[in-house]
Amino acid sequence: MFLVFCGTPRFAVPTLEKLVEAGHSVPLVVTQPDRPRGRGMEMALSPVKEAAIRLGLPVLQPATIKNNAEFRDQLTAIGADAIIVVGYGRIIPQWMIDLPRLGNLNLHASLLPKYRGAAPIQWAIASGESVTGVTTMRIDAGLDTGDILMQREIPIGTEDTAETLGPRLAAIGAELMVETLRGLETGQARPTPQDQSRATLAPILRKEDGRMDFSRTANDLFNRLRGFQPWPGAFTIFKGKTLQVHRAQPARHGAELTPGQIVIEGTRLLVGCGKDKEADTALELVEIQLEGKRRMTAQEFINGYRPKSGDHLGQ
């Protein structure tokens, strides 16, 4: 097929590579403009642009697309069979939706209609899901509301984070997009409307989402820690300073702890959390980092900063 590919992040790269590998023609790759990044604020290419250059594909980086007459003329002249959209980062305007004969096909990193929005991988883990997957869908005017074409399901491991799960979903999604295009040509991929009553949202992450609320259960905090990697992570306050929690795990503890209360057990650092089925829960902090300091184990933190049983986090 003749395809235009729109994408920006690393998650989108395997799909672009698989489309080319499958023999499809990609006369144009559209991605976000280069942006300053890092301490030196040097201009950085998007992962999709880097992949397109490596594959020898033409790249276009319009600053806007909705009312961009030049961009519209360029896409119209190509006459693509479909526009493939994977994490492009722009709302697709109606003129673009209407342009190709097979429509605009999106790869979304959840089992729609669950987890519509910008951060489906992160929120699926943070919500304690044991299963997730990828969906190919036809884009319409709504937010991830278009007809489902195909889906593929995979388990979420108990130690999975957004960083470990994302690449697996990207690889499976790339294969699914190729399969979807084949199915559309043969008539085997039949659009199915989403059940709107089952929809849940996965909004863009904010810094505040990483703040640990110890009235939540230990399992809930553990899931949010895994889901919100690498950003915003999980953090709290210790004696007026930010304490970043890099590794933690739910733990058993006999004594009654109030939410946020610290208890020291030898080299272990535990903190009280909310009730789960009427029982108090506790979280063991395994690897942490105090504001302005290096990452350290709980034992190093106990030896260096002398927290006492009965101290509270979050204050």
Backbone as CSV, one residue per row, in Angstrom:
resi,resn,N_x,N_y,N_z,CA_x,CA_y,CA_z,C_x,C_y,C_z
1,MET,0.826,-1.199,0.000,0.000,0.000,0.000,0.865,1.256,0.000
2,PHE,0.230,2.352,-0.339,0.825,3.681,-0.306,0.415,4.313,1.020
3,LEU,1.369,4.560,1.929,1.033,4.993,3.284,1.778,6.268,3.668
4,VAL,1.086,7.156,4.377,1.735,8.259,5.084,1.790,7.855,6.542
5,PHE,2.942,8.045,7.184,3.114,7.660,8.589,3.277,8.901,9.439
6,CYS,2.452,9.046,10.486,2.543,10.159,11.429,2.860,9.616,12.819
7,GLY,3.997,9.996,13.367,4.377,9.513,14.689,5.547,10.308,15.225
8,THR,5.782,10.198,16.531,6.867,10.957,17.155,7.714,10.128,18.117
9,PRO,7.137,9.423,19.107,7.962,8.806,20.157,8.565,7.469,19.759
10,ARG,9.387,6.948,20.655,10.038,5.660,20.434,9.018,4.538,20.240
11,PHE,7.879,4.643,20.922,6.828,3.637,20.798,6.383,3.445,19.346
12,ALA,6.474,4.491,18.533,5.994,4.439,17.149,6.999,3.816,16.182
13,VAL,8.259,3.764,16.567,9.329,3.334,15.636,9.139,1.906,15.125
14,PRO,8.839,0.903,15.989,8.665,-0.455,15.461,7.573,-0.567,14.396
15,THR,6.502,0.215,14.517,5.437,0.167,13.511,5.948,0.676,12.170
16,LEU,6.660,1.791,12.178,7.227,2.313,10.931,8.165,1.286,10.296
17,GLU,9.020,0.695,11.118,9.970,-0.301,10.600,9.248,-1.510,10.015
18,LYS,8.206,-1.991,10.688,7.471,-3.170,10.227,6.717,-2.891,8.930
19,LEU,6.189,-1.688,8.778,5.468,-1.339,7.545,6.411,-1.375,6.346
20,VAL,7.606,-0.845,6.540,8.598,-0.852,5.461,9.047,-2.282,5.173
21,GLU,9.302,-3.032,6.249,9.732,-4.428,6.110,8.686,-5.268,5.382
22,ALA,7.407,-4.950,5.591,6.320,-5.707,4.960,6.122,-5.344,3.488
23,GLY,6.882,-4.357,3.009,6.817,-4.016,1.586,5.922,-2.849,1.242
24,HIS,5.367,-2.194,2.250,4.520,-1.026,1.973,5.397,0.163,1.577
25,SER,4.851,1.025,0.743,5.554,2.228,0.318,5.177,3.374,1.255
26,VAL,6.189,4.036,1.804,5.953,5.162,2.711,6.627,6.403,2.124
27,PRO,5.908,7.125,1.263,6.513,8.291,0.614,6.664,9.505,1.521
28,LEU,6.059,9.444,2.742,6.194,10.581,3.643,6.026,10.143,5.091
29,VAL,6.934,10.644,5.946,6.830,10.476,7.398,6.630,11.862,8.006
30,VAL,5.589,12.003,8.813,5.278,13.277,9.466,5.553,13.124,10.955
31,THR,6.315,14.067,11.517,6.656,13.991,12.939,6.708,15.391,13.524
32,GLN,6.803,15.474,14.843,6.834,16.776,15.512,8.142,17.506,15.190
33,PRO,8.126,18.841,15.237,9.358,19.613,15.007,10.448,19.251,16.025
34,ASP,11.698,19.411,15.613,12.821,19.205,16.530,12.676,20.160,17.719
35,ARG,13.051,19.667,18.911,12.910,20.500,20.105,14.186,20.447,20.943
36,PRO,14.479,21.549,21.676,15.661,21.534,22.558,15.453,20.555,23.698
37,ARG,16.526,19.851,24.057,16.420,18.830,25.094,17.740,18.706,25.836
38,GLY,17.669,18.261,27.088,18.877,18.020,27.873,19.426,19.289,28.499
39,ARG,20.516,19.126,29.232,21.099,20.264,29.948,21.580,21.349,29.001
40,GLY,22.142,20.929,27.861,22.642,21.906,26.898,21.562,22.492,26.026
41,MET,20.322,21.975,26.155,19.177,22.426,25.363,19.483,22.435,23.864
42,GLU,20.185,21.376,23.430,20.470,21.246,22.000,19.244,20.677,21.291
43,MET,19.087,21.049,20.012,17.949,20.568,19.241,18.057,19.057,19.048
44,ALA,16.975,18.354,19.389,16.975,16.891,19.308,15.919,16.421,18.326
45,LEU,16.249,15.379,17.570,15.302,14.783,16.633,14.377,13.837,17.387
46,SER,13.155,13.716,16.911,12.261,12.716,17.501,12.761,11.328,17.105
47,PRO,12.466,10.299,17.916,12.858,8.936,17.541,12.330,8.518,16.175
48,VAL,11.135,8.966,15.815,10.578,8.624,14.499,11.369,9.292,13.378
49,LYS,11.794,10.527,13.581,12.606,11.193,12.555,13.935,10.468,12.372
50,GLU,14.548,10.071,13.493,15.808,9.332,13.406,15.621,8.036,12.610
51,ALA,14.515,7.338,12.874,14.243,6.079,12.160,13.986,6.330,10.686
52,ALA,13.245,7.398,10.376,12.938,7.716,8.977,14.218,8.016,8.193
53,ILE,15.121,8.764,8.810,16.389,9.086,8.148,17.182,7.801,7.899
54,ARG,17.203,6.929,8.914,17.908,5.651,8.775,17.315,4.794,7.658
55,LEU,15.999,4.869,7.490,15.309,4.076,6.461,15.266,4.779,5.105
56,GLY,15.784,6.006,5.044,15.810,6.746,3.784,14.457,7.267,3.358
57,LEU,13.614,7.637,4.327,12.264,8.109,4.021,12.176,9.628,4.172
58,PRO,11.421,10.291,3.283,11.236,11.746,3.400,10.496,12.107,4.688
59,VAL,10.906,13.211,5.318,10.318,13.633,6.595,9.773,15.049,6.462
60,LEU,8.598,15.257,7.056,7.983,16.579,7.113,7.648,16.864,8.572
61,GLN,7.879,18.113,9.036,7.654,18.467,10.438,6.843,19.763,10.564
62,PRO,5.587,19.735,10.166,4.783,20.962,10.248,4.548,21.389,11.697
63,ALA,4.602,22.705,11.924,4.358,23.226,13.277,2.891,23.076,13.659
64,THR,2.002,23.204,12.667,0.566,23.003,12.871,0.029,22.218,11.675
65,ILE,-1.151,21.598,11.853,-1.701,20.833,10.727,-3.155,21.174,10.407
66,LYS,-3.906,21.683,11.390,-5.347,21.864,11.193,-5.668,22.810,10.045
67,ASN,-5.050,23.986,10.043,-5.329,24.990,9.007,-4.106,25.253,8.134
68,ASN,-3.312,24.213,7.929,-2.074,24.330,7.156,-2.357,23.934,5.707
69,ALA,-2.609,24.929,4.859,-2.994,24.669,3.465,-1.881,23.968,2.690
70,GLU,-0.634,24.358,2.944,0.495,23.746,2.234,0.610,22.252,2.579
71,PHE,0.478,21.940,3.868,0.544,20.550,4.303,-0.622,19.752,3.717
72,ARG,-1.799,20.350,3.701,-2.969,19.673,3.142,-2.761,19.345,1.665
73,ASP,-2.195,20.294,0.928,-1.933,20.062,-0.503,-0.914,18.943,-0.700
74,GLN,0.105,18.909,0.165,1.136,17.866,0.061,0.537,16.477,0.291
75,LEU,-0.304,16.339,1.341,-0.916,15.037,1.617,-1.879,14.635,0.501
76,THR,-2.644,15.599,0.015,-3.614,15.310,-1.049,-2.899,14.814,-2.299
77,ALA,-1.766,15.424,-2.617,-1.017,15.052,-3.831,-0.468,13.629,-3.740
78,ILE,-0.173,13.168,-2.524,0.379,11.810,-2.357,-0.661,10.749,-2.699
79,GLY,-1.915,10.983,-2.321,-2.984,10.017,-2.620,-2.793,8.699,-1.885
80,ALA,-2.475,8.773,-0.612,-2.201,7.558,0.174,-3.453,6.699,0.347
81,ASP,-3.231,5.377,0.449,-4.336,4.461,0.758,-4.786,4.629,2.201
82,ALA,-3.857,4.925,3.088,-4.164,5.113,4.510,-3.116,6.019,5.128
83,ILE,-3.507,6.710,6.197,-2.568,7.467,7.023,-2.454,6.716,8.349
84,ILE,-1.245,6.314,8.700,-0.998,5.557,9.931,-0.550,6.530,11.004
85,VAL,-1.230,6.529,12.143,-0.948,7.482,13.219,-0.586,6.714,14.491
86,VAL,0.645,6.933,14.994,1.092,6.269,16.224,1.791,7.307,17.104
87,GLY,1.091,7.777,18.121,1.705,8.715,19.063,2.212,9.980,18.405
88,TYR,1.475,10.497,17.427,1.950,11.691,16.716,1.961,12.911,17.627
89,GLY,0.949,13.049,18.480,0.934,14.173,19.406,0.173,15.378,18.911
90,ARG,-0.622,15.203,17.869,-1.490,16.264,17.361,-2.886,15.700,17.162
91,ILE,-3.911,16.528,17.367,-5.283,16.127,17.039,-5.421,16.104,15.522
92,ILE,-5.921,14.991,14.991,-6.046,14.832,13.542,-7.309,15.564,13.074
93,PRO,-7.167,16.562,12.178,-8.341,17.327,11.725,-9.230,16.504,10.787
94,GLN,-10.475,16.950,10.639,-11.443,16.211,9.838,-11.012,16.074,8.385
95,TRP,-10.387,17.106,7.820,-9.973,17.020,6.408,-8.979,15.878,6.202
96,MET,-8.146,15.633,7.218,-7.142,14.578,7.136,-7.800,13.201,7.335
97,ILE,-8.800,13.153,8.226,-9.551,11.914,8.445,-10.242,11.466,7.159
98,ASP,-10.755,12.420,6.408,-11.539,12.123,5.199,-10.681,11.824,3.968
99,LEU,-9.380,12.068,4.069,-8.537,12.049,2.862,-8.307,10.659,2.251
100,PRO,-7.751,9.683,2.960,-7.420,8.403,2.310,-8.614,7.440,2.266
101,ARG,-8.582,6.512,1.330,-9.709,5.596,1.134,-9.915,4.668,2.334
102,LEU,-8.827,4.297,3.034,-8.954,3.416,4.198,-8.977,4.184,5.522
103,GLY,-8.934,5.496,5.425,-9.002,6.319,6.625,-7.662,6.491,7.317
104,ASN,-7.717,7.062,8.532,-6.538,7.230,9.390,-6.561,6.119,10.426
105,LEU,-5.542,5.291,10.443,-5.493,4.120,11.308,-4.521,4.375,12.456
106,ASN,-5.012,4.173,13.658,-4.236,4.475,14.856,-3.892,3.199,15.624
107,LEU,-2.671,3.144,16.144,-2.283,2.090,17.080,-2.332,2.687,18.476
108,HIS,-3.171,2.114,19.343,-3.329,2.621,20.710,-2.895,1.546,21.698
109,ALA,-2.167,1.965,22.737,-1.550,1.010,23.670,-2.470,0.633,24.823
110,SER,-3.690,0.224,24.508,-4.597,-0.344,25.507,-5.660,-1.150,24.790
111,LEU,-6.464,-1.849,25.564,-7.590,-2.592,25.007,-8.809,-1.681,25.056
112,LEU,-8.951,-0.853,24.037,-10.064,0.092,23.998,-11.386,-0.662,24.131
113,PRO,-12.379,-0.039,24.800,-12.448,1.384,25.189,-11.784,1.737,26.520
114,LYS,-11.094,0.795,27.162,-10.400,1.134,28.411,-9.145,1.953,28.122
115,TYR,-8.888,2.902,28.981,-7.682,3.722,28.964,-7.511,4.519,27.672
116,ARG,-8.546,5.283,27.353,-8.430,6.274,26.284,-7.598,7.446,26.793
117,GLY,-6.754,7.993,25.938,-6.003,9.176,26.347,-4.512,9.031,26.147
118,ALA,-3.763,9.946,26.749,-2.344,10.118,26.441,-1.410,9.136,27.131
119,ALA,-1.861,8.502,28.235,-0.934,7.671,29.017,-1.544,6.313,29.357
120,PRO,-1.946,5.526,28.352,-2.633,4.256,28.631,-1.759,3.204,29.301
121,ILE,-0.489,3.139,28.946,0.405,2.140,29.546,0.589,2.442,31.031
122,GLN,0.849,3.707,31.328,1.096,4.099,32.715,-0.127,3.861,33.604
123,TRP,-1.300,4.252,33.122,-2.497,4.146,33.958,-2.972,2.701,34.094
124,ALA,-2.736,1.860,33.086,-3.114,0.443,33.213,-2.336,-0.210,34.355
125,ILE,-1.031,0.068,34.431,-0.216,-0.497,35.518,-0.599,0.142,36.854
126,ALA,-0.732,1.454,36.856,-1.051,2.169,38.094,-2.398,1.743,38.664
127,SER,-3.294,1.297,37.807,-4.623,0.874,38.247,-4.663,-0.590,38.672
128,GLY,-3.516,-1.273,38.584,-3.437,-2.653,39.057,-3.924,-3.686,38.061
129,GLU,-3.994,-3.341,36.776,-4.434,-4.307,35.769,-3.420,-5.449,35.649
130,SER,-3.916,-6.647,35.386,-3.026,-7.794,35.154,-2.913,-8.115,33.670
131,VAL,-3.753,-7.474,32.862,-3.767,-7.694,31.414,-3.940,-6.346,30.725
132,THR,-3.251,-6.169,29.609,-3.471,-5.002,28.757,-3.290,-5.457,27.317
133,GLY,-3.026,-4.537,26.407,-2.845,-4.941,25.023,-2.764,-3.736,24.112
134,VAL,-2.955,-4.000,22.829,-2.925,-2.938,21.820,-4.173,-3.043,20.957
135,THR,-4.571,-1.910,20.413,-5.744,-1.830,19.557,-5.404,-1.052,18.302
136,THR,-5.823,-1.562,17.154,-5.814,-0.738,15.948,-7.241,-0.252,15.729
137,MET,-7.376,1.009,15.382,-8.698,1.611,15.258,-8.704,2.664,14.156
138,ARG,-9.895,2.972,13.681,-10.078,4.069,12.733,-10.291,5.358,13.517
139,ILE,-9.507,6.343,13.222,-9.633,7.621,13.921,-10.908,8.335,13.482
140,ASP,-11.635,8.877,14.486,-12.755,9.760,14.187,-12.511,11.073,14.920
141,ALA,-13.543,11.891,15.056,-13.362,13.224,15.635,-13.191,13.198,17.155
142,GLY,-13.467,12.068,17.819,-13.371,11.996,19.278,-11.986,11.601,19.757
143,LEU,-11.860,11.470,21.076,-10.587,11.065,21.687,-10.556,9.548,21.829
144,ASP,-9.887,8.880,20.897,-9.758,7.415,20.914,-11.127,6.721,20.930
145,THR,-12.084,7.293,20.204,-13.456,6.772,20.204,-13.820,6.028,18.922
146,GLY,-12.897,5.946,17.962,-13.203,5.354,16.664,-13.437,3.855,16.716
147,ASP,-13.914,3.314,15.591,-14.208,1.880,15.503,-12.945,1.039,15.662
148,ILE,-13.073,-0.043,16.421,-11.958,-0.979,16.640,-11.809,-1.871,15.411
149,LEU,-10.561,-2.077,14.990,-10.272,-2.973,13.869,-9.736,-4.309,14.375
150,MET,-8.649,-4.280,15.152,-8.095,-5.505,15.721,-7.514,-5.211,17.099
151,GLN,-7.395,-6.266,17.918,-6.795,-6.128,19.239,-5.901,-7.327,19.539
152,ARG,-4.899,-7.090,20.382,-4.034,-8.162,20.840,-3.775,-7.956,22.325
153,GLU,-3.919,-9.009,23.104,-3.846,-8.935,24.569,-2.522,-9.520,25.062
154,ILE,-1.930,-8.906,26.111,-0.741,-9.484,26.752,-0.846,-9.284,28.265
155,PRO,-0.200,-10.170,29.051,-0.239,-10.016,30.510,0.693,-8.907,30.984
156,ILE,0.348,-8.320,32.129,1.238,-7.379,32.813,1.878,-8.134,33.978
157,GLY,3.203,-8.242,33.978,3.903,-8.942,35.052,3.854,-8.143,36.346
158,THR,3.996,-8.831,37.460,3.921,-8.155,38.761,5.064,-7.164,38.975
159,GLU,6.163,-7.342,38.241,7.292,-6.425,38.372,7.401,-5.478,37.177
160,ASP,6.462,-5.557,36.248,6.498,-4.679,35.075,6.370,-3.220,35.477
161,THR,7.090,-2.373,34.757,6.915,-0.925,34.867,6.518,-0.410,33.482
162,ALA,6.173,0.869,33.400,5.854,1.445,32.100,7.045,1.331,31.150
163,GLU,8.256,1.347,31.708,9.458,1.266,30.872,9.683,-0.137,30.317
164,THR,9.288,-1.182,31.050,9.479,-2.544,30.539,8.310,-2.985,29.668
165,LEU,7.112,-2.515,29.982,5.929,-2.934,29.229,5.814,-2.218,27.892
166,GLY,6.201,-0.944,27.847,6.060,-0.148,26.626,6.691,-0.768,25.389
167,PRO,7.961,-1.196,25.453,8.585,-1.794,24.265,7.900,-3.082,23.802
168,ARG,7.386,-3.889,24.741,6.673,-5.111,24.341,5.386,-4.771,23.592
169,LEU,4.662,-3.788,24.103,3.432,-3.364,23.430,3.738,-2.764,22.055
170,ALA,4.835,-2.023,21.958,5.218,-1.419,20.675,5.508,-2.493,19.631
171,ALA,6.210,-3.547,20.046,6.549,-4.635,19.112,5.310,-5.396,18.662
172,ILE,4.424,-5.717,19.604,3.196,-6.441,19.261,2.283,-5.563,18.410
173,GLY,2.232,-4.269,18.754,1.404,-3.339,17.996,1.867,-3.171,16.561
174,ALA,3.181,-3.195,16.340,3.722,-3.070,14.985,3.241,-4.228,14.106
175,GLU,3.293,-5.434,14.657,2.825,-6.602,13.910,1.318,-6.525,13.665
176,LEU,0.586,-6.018,14.672,-0.863,-5.919,14.538,-1.269,-4.919,13.460
177,MET,-0.504,-3.831,13.321,-0.834,-2.841,12.280,-0.655,-3.442,10.892
178,VAL,0.404,-4.211,10.697,0.609,-4.879,9.406,-0.530,-5.860,9.141
179,GLU,-0.911,-6.599,10.183,-2.013,-7.549,10.059,-3.338,-6.830,9.764
180,THR,-3.520,-5.667,10.367,-4.742,-4.880,10.155,-4.845,-4.412,8.705
181,LEU,-3.750,-3.932,8.145,-3.766,-3.492,6.742,-4.095,-4.657,5.811
182,ARG,-3.524,-5.809,6.112,-3.822,-6.998,5.320,-5.308,-7.349,5.441
183,GLY,-5.831,-7.249,6.669,-7.233,-7.564,6.899,-8.186,-6.595,6.229
184,LEU,-7.812,-5.323,6.157,-8.655,-4.347,5.477,-8.713,-4.613,3.974
185,GLU,-7.611,-5.047,3.413,-7.577,-5.353,1.975,-8.383,-6.605,1.648
186,THR,-8.368,-7.577,2.540,-9.075,-8.846,2.275,-10.512,-8.842,2.796
187,GLY,-10.844,-7.811,3.590,-12.190,-7.755,4.145,-12.349,-8.490,5.459
188,GLN,-11.237,-9.019,6.020,-11.319,-9.759,7.278,-11.326,-8.851,8.501
189,ALA,-10.782,-7.638,8.364,-10.793,-6.674,9.471,-12.061,-5.836,9.347
190,ARG,-13.003,-6.104,10.225,-14.291,-5.408,10.154,-14.420,-4.447,11.324
191,PRO,-14.620,-3.155,11.027,-14.726,-2.153,12.095,-15.868,-2.472,13.059
192,THR,-15.562,-2.381,14.360,-16.547,-2.656,15.405,-16.668,-1.434,16.304
193,PRO,-17.858,-0.868,16.466,-18.016,0.303,17.346,-17.616,-0.029,18.784
194,GLN,-17.044,0.944,19.474,-16.669,0.759,20.869,-17.899,0.813,21.773
195,ASP,-17.851,0.058,22.869,-18.889,0.112,23.891,-18.586,1.310,24.788
196,GLN,-19.263,2.420,24.545,-18.958,3.662,25.253,-19.158,3.537,26.764
197,SER,-20.019,2.628,27.192,-20.303,2.483,28.627,-19.111,1.899,29.388
198,ARG,-18.168,1.276,28.684,-17.008,0.658,29.321,-15.755,1.533,29.259
199,ALA,-15.903,2.743,28.741,-14.743,3.610,28.535,-14.160,4.105,29.854
200,THR,-12.828,4.112,29.935,-12.122,4.751,31.043,-11.053,5.656,30.444
201,LEU,-10.589,6.616,31.234,-9.643,7.609,30.725,-8.245,7.405,31.304
202,ALA,-7.241,7.739,30.493,-5.836,7.690,30.910,-5.218,9.047,30.572
203,PRO,-5.519,10.064,31.391,-5.086,11.428,31.061,-3.580,11.601,31.116
204,ILE,-3.111,12.657,30.482,-1.682,12.978,30.498,-1.215,13.101,31.949
205,LEU,-0.038,12.575,32.226,0.476,12.572,33.594,0.919,13.965,34.032
206,ARG,0.690,14.254,35.306,1.140,15.491,35.923,2.147,15.167,37.013
207,LYS,2.980,16.122,37.352,3.960,15.934,38.427,3.272,15.456,39.703
208,GLU,2.099,16.025,39.995,1.401,15.731,41.243,0.933,14.280,41.322
209,ASP,0.787,13.612,40.175,0.378,12.203,40.187,1.402,11.326,40.902
210,GLY,2.648,11.790,40.966,3.693,11.013,41.617,3.757,11.183,43.127
211,ARG,3.004,12.147,43.673,3.033,12.366,45.130,2.363,11.184,45.834
212,MET,3.054,10.585,46.787,2.543,9.403,47.470,1.526,9.790,48.543
213,ASP,0.340,9.260,48.418,-0.727,9.477,49.387,-0.839,8.203,50.217
214,PHE,-0.343,8.252,51.439,-0.242,7.035,52.239,-1.582,6.572,52.817
215,SER,-2.655,7.288,52.505,-3.975,6.756,52.842,-4.398,5.692,51.828
216,ARG,-3.699,5.626,50.697,-3.904,4.537,49.740,-3.296,3.255,50.308
217,THR,-3.711,2.107,49.788,-3.121,0.847,50.244,-1.694,0.703,49.712
218,ALA,-0.931,-0.183,50.333,0.443,-0.436,49.886,0.463,-0.958,48.452
219,ASN,-0.484,-1.834,48.110,-0.542,-2.352,46.743,-0.808,-1.248,45.737
220,ASP,-1.707,-0.332,46.084,-2.031,0.779,45.202,-0.807,1.654,44.966
221,LEU,-0.069,1.968,46.040,1.136,2.789,45.900,2.220,2.073,45.108
222,PHE,2.332,0.767,45.309,3.302,-0.040,44.559,2.971,-0.013,43.062
223,ASN,1.693,-0.161,42.728,1.286,-0.128,41.316,1.538,1.234,40.690
224,ARG,1.251,2.295,41.422,1.486,3.642,40.893,2.982,3.901,40.700
225,LEU,3.798,3.424,41.622,5.252,3.538,41.470,5.715,2.861,40.177
226,ARG,5.188,1.665,39.904,5.577,0.938,38.683,5.057,1.637,37.430
227,GLY,3.837,2.139,37.511,3.230,2.744,36.333,3.832,4.079,35.952
228,PHE,4.220,4.852,36.944,4.678,6.217,36.677,6.191,6.302,36.516
229,GLN,6.767,5.311,35.814,8.189,5.336,35.478,8.353,5.726,34.006
230,PRO,9.314,6.552,33.644,10.306,7.183,34.522,9.818,8.486,35.169
231,TRP,8.649,8.982,34.723,8.145,10.264,35.239,6.644,10.174,35.403
232,PRO,6.062,10.702,36.457,6.678,11.498,37.535,7.276,10.676,38.668
233,GLY,7.298,9.345,38.520,7.855,8.506,39.580,6.969,8.513,40.814
234,ALA,7.603,8.350,41.977,6.889,8.383,43.255,7.737,9.179,44.239
235,PHE,7.109,10.137,44.908,7.878,10.959,45.842,7.013,11.351,47.033
236,THR,7.697,11.702,48.124,7.037,12.172,49.331,7.938,13.223,49.973
237,ILE,7.636,13.606,51.214,8.434,14.607,51.930,8.977,13.977,53.213
238,PHE,10.281,14.182,53.481,10.906,13.745,54.735,11.608,14.954,55.360
239,LYS,11.082,15.400,56.481,11.648,16.541,57.207,11.850,17.753,56.294
240,GLY,10.821,18.027,55.495,10.818,19.226,54.650,11.510,19.076,53.320
241,LYS,12.109,17.909,53.049,12.806,17.702,51.786,12.120,16.610,50.964
242,THR,12.203,16.746,49.643,11.597,15.752,48.764,12.369,14.447,48.837
243,LEU,11.635,13.360,48.995,12.229,12.023,49.033,11.655,11.235,47.864
244,GLN,12.496,10.936,46.871,12.085,10.152,45.703,12.202,8.672,46.050
245,VAL,11.156,7.911,45.766,11.168,6.472,46.016,11.367,5.761,44.683
246,HIS,12.496,5.088,44.521,12.815,4.402,43.268,12.352,2.946,43.282
247,ARG,12.464,2.290,44.431,12.020,0.895,44.550,11.327,0.701,45.883
248,ALA,10.233,-0.049,45.840,9.488,-0.332,47.062,8.694,-1.606,46.840
249,GLN,8.152,-2.168,47.925,7.331,-3.373,47.807,6.396,-3.470,49.009
250,PRO,5.183,-3.990,48.773,4.271,-4.200,49.909,4.928,-5.136,50.924
251,ALA,4.688,-4.886,52.210,5.340,-5.679,53.261,4.356,-5.984,54.384
252,ARG,4.608,-7.067,55.086,3.801,-7.417,56.256,4.388,-6.743,57.484
253,HIS,3.498,-6.258,58.346,3.966,-5.655,59.588,2.896,-5.843,60.651
254,GLY,3.308,-6.317,61.811,2.347,-6.683,62.846,1.734,-5.508,63.571
255,ALA,2.532,-4.475,63.863,2.035,-3.358,64.659,1.104,-2.464,63.836
256,GLU,0.258,-1.743,64.531,-0.657,-0.828,63.848,0.084,0.455,63.509
257,LEU,0.056,0.819,62.232,0.744,2.023,61.765,-0.283,2.986,61.191
258,THR,-0.106,4.264,61.471,-0.954,5.260,60.826,-0.362,5.568,59.449
259,PRO,-1.172,6.018,58.491,-0.657,6.323,57.160,0.492,7.329,57.209
260,GLY,1.609,6.957,56.590,2.791,7.811,56.549,3.752,7.599,57.702
261,GLN,3.377,6.791,58.701,4.245,6.562,59.864,5.370,5.597,59.522
262,ILE,6.586,5.967,59.891,7.773,5.149,59.640,7.977,4.155,60.776
263,VAL,8.446,2.948,60.417,8.955,2.023,61.430,10.265,1.441,60.890
264,ILE,11.273,1.399,61.747,12.574,0.849,61.371,12.670,-0.549,61.946
265,GLU,12.928,-1.533,61.070,13.127,-2.918,61.511,14.500,-3.369,61.043
266,GLY,15.510,-3.154,61.869,16.883,-3.494,61.476,17.325,-2.609,60.326
267,THR,17.532,-3.241,59.152,17.946,-2.475,57.961,16.762,-2.139,57.067
268,ARG,15.545,-2.468,57.531,14.346,-2.241,56.705,13.644,-0.957,57.118
269,LEU,13.140,-0.259,56.112,12.413,0.987,56.325,10.992,0.785,55.818
270,LEU,10.036,0.766,56.749,8.642,0.550,56.389,7.826,1.799,56.685
271,VAL,6.736,1.961,55.925,5.860,3.106,56.136,4.415,2.624,56.105
272,GLY,3.615,3.122,57.020,2.221,2.727,57.107,1.406,3.268,55.941
273,CYS,0.449,2.455,55.489,-0.424,2.833,54.375,-1.878,2.598,54.780
274,GLY,-2.780,2.798,53.835,-4.198,2.670,54.112,-4.640,1.233,54.333
275,LYS,-5.895,1.092,54.708,-6.453,-0.236,54.992,-6.856,-0.946,53.708
276,ASP,-6.646,-2.255,53.703,-7.089,-3.128,52.625,-7.933,-4.234,53.263
277,LYS,-9.243,-4.231,52.970,-10.172,-5.183,53.598,-10.062,-5.111,55.119
278,GLU,-10.094,-3.891,55.608,-10.112,-3.608,57.049,-8.779,-3.858,57.751
279,ALA,-7.746,-4.280,57.018,-6.429,-4.504,57.637,-5.462,-3.418,57.186
280,ASP,-4.632,-2.933,58.112,-3.611,-1.945,57.754,-2.591,-2.577,56.804
281,THR,-2.032,-1.763,55.935,-0.991,-2.254,55.023,0.268,-1.418,55.214
282,ALA,1.386,-1.948,54.765,2.660,-1.240,54.892,3.468,-1.411,53.612
283,LEU,4.287,-0.411,53.320,5.151,-0.429,52.143,6.596,-0.369,52.607
284,GLU,7.419,-1.298,52.115,8.849,-1.262,52.417,9.553,-0.440,51.348
285,LEU,10.246,0.602,51.779,11.018,1.435,50.849,12.397,0.799,50.692
286,VAL,12.730,0.419,49.467,13.943,-0.359,49.206,15.084,0.519,48.713
287,GLU,14.768,1.432,47.781,15.796,2.331,47.232,15.194,3.722,47.106
288,ILE,15.865,4.701,47.706,15.303,6.044,47.783,16.383,7.082,47.490
289,GLN,15.935,8.339,47.357,16.879,9.414,47.040,16.369,10.712,47.662
290,LEU,17.107,11.232,48.606,16.745,12.485,49.238,17.164,13.644,48.337
291,GLU,16.368,14.664,48.351,16.608,15.860,47.529,18.073,16.304,47.589
292,GLY,18.707,16.418,46.416,20.093,16.866,46.340,21.138,15.805,46.615
293,LYS,20.693,14.554,46.897,21.620,13.475,47.228,21.537,12.358,46.189
294,ARG,22.437,11.373,46.311,22.449,10.248,45.384,21.402,9.210,45.784
295,ARG,21.114,8.288,44.889,20.251,7.154,45.221,20.937,6.293,46.263
296,MET,20.149,5.748,47.183,20.743,4.914,48.228,19.756,3.842,48.669
297,THR,20.317,2.793,49.294,19.469,1.740,49.847,18.819,2.243,51.130
298,ALA,17.798,1.517,51.581,17.151,1.878,52.843,18.154,1.856,53.994
299,GLN,19.055,0.859,53.989,20.046,0.768,55.060,20.964,1.995,55.076
300,GLU,21.395,2.432,53.894,22.250,3.627,53.816,21.503,4.858,54.317
301,PHE,20.236,4.941,53.992,19.420,6.075,54.428,19.265,6.059,55.952
302,ILE,19.000,4.888,56.513,18.838,4.757,57.968,20.132,5.139,58.686
303,ASN,21.263,4.651,58.168,22.557,4.936,58.793,22.938,6.410,58.664
304,GLY,22.613,7.012,57.509,23.067,8.381,57.244,22.151,9.460,57.784
305,TYR,20.833,9.202,57.814,19.891,10.279,58.159,19.095,10.007,59.436
306,ARG,19.326,8.867,60.052,18.764,8.526,61.361,17.263,8.769,61.511
307,PRO,16.443,8.279,60.559,15.007,8.378,60.802,14.648,7.503,61.983
308,LYS,13.604,7.877,62.703,13.200,7.123,63.894,11.822,6.531,63.677
309,SER,11.583,5.367,64.273,10.245,4.804,64.259,9.300,5.816,64.902
310,GLY,8.207,6.080,64.225,7.266,7.093,64.705,7.331,8.380,63.901
311,ASP,8.460,8.620,63.193,8.509,9.763,62.262,7.466,9.552,61.160
312,HIS,7.088,10.631,60.509,6.109,10.547,59.439,6.661,11.068,58.117
313,LEU,6.305,10.402,57.033,6.582,10.893,55.681,5.382,11.707,55.188
314,GLY,5.663,12.611,54.273,4.601,13.428,53.699,4.394,14.738,54.450
315,GLN,5.251,15.031,55.405,5.106,16.256,56.204,6.357,17.125,56.108
